[in-house]
Amino acid sequence: MPRFAANLSMLYNDLDFLDRFAAAAHDGFTAVEYLFPYAYAPEQLAALLQQQGLQQVLFNAPPGDWDRGERGIACIPGREAEFRDGIAQALRYAQALQCPRLHVMAGLVPAGVDAATVRATYIANIRHAAEHAAAQDVRILLEPINGRDMPGFFLSRQDQAHALVAEIGAANVQVQMDLYHCQIVEGDLAMKIRQYLPTGQVGHIQIAGVPERHEPDVGELHYPYLFALLDSLGWDGWIGCEYKPARGAAPHATSDGLGWLKPYLAKAE
């Protein structure tokens, strides 16, 4: 039975961020994820989670200067001290929020740096993050992201991510398998799921409709088939709803677009 987490960075965007927790709980979600918590005190977010009976299942480590276009710094030579400070901050939040997963964005490949140096920097940084996260029983997740939405991102394919996990060699490093990104880059989702889920190296799954990144029942993918496949393979993790409501920030746009989710919530009751 799939378990779904609301991504509060994308859903309920007609509401202030702190009001989205209550909205998600009202619609039947029992877990949330989002991009970044750092604009708020961890104690404030922890109190909201407790008040609404929600689990925090995922958030991202600091990405560098997001407003200036940075999308992580793990692969960027010369930013190692900043990266380590960011991991320390993220782990403080993870402890306060009782969050067991931390997505570390790889970053955009820097111009003029050879590929071997970029790769070595990334591996060393992820090993550092994994070592420190292990003390809190936190998993570090690596997510391939499509180059249409994020041109120049270091990590874009499932096979690339799984090869990196093997090379990094830390038990708490896994792949964040976003089916939206995977469909755009590779397709053949059912076979990719059959290939990678049995490895035990997939730590989290995310979904959205393709190509517009709207609700899962909008677009070219037939998610009921994929959800049934995940069930048949014994997936018991969370599925993050990281999509943009088709009606944007219109009042109740997220709630009105949850018709696809209601059958799964009914089964869980």
Secondary structure, 3 states (H helix, E strand, C coil): CCEEEEECCCCCCCCCHHHHHHHHHHCCCCEEECCCCCCCCHHHHHHHHHHHCCEEEEEECCCCCHHHCCCCCCCCCCCHHHHHHHHHHHHHHHHHHCCCEEECCCCECCCCCCHHHHHHHHHHHHHHHHHHHHCCCCEEEECCCCCCCCCCECCCCHHHHHHHHHHHCCCCEEEEEEHHHHHHHCCCHHHHHHHHHHHCCEEEEEECCCCCCCCCCCCCCCHHHHHHHHHHCCCCCEEEECCCCCCCCCCCHHHHCHHHCHHHHHHHC
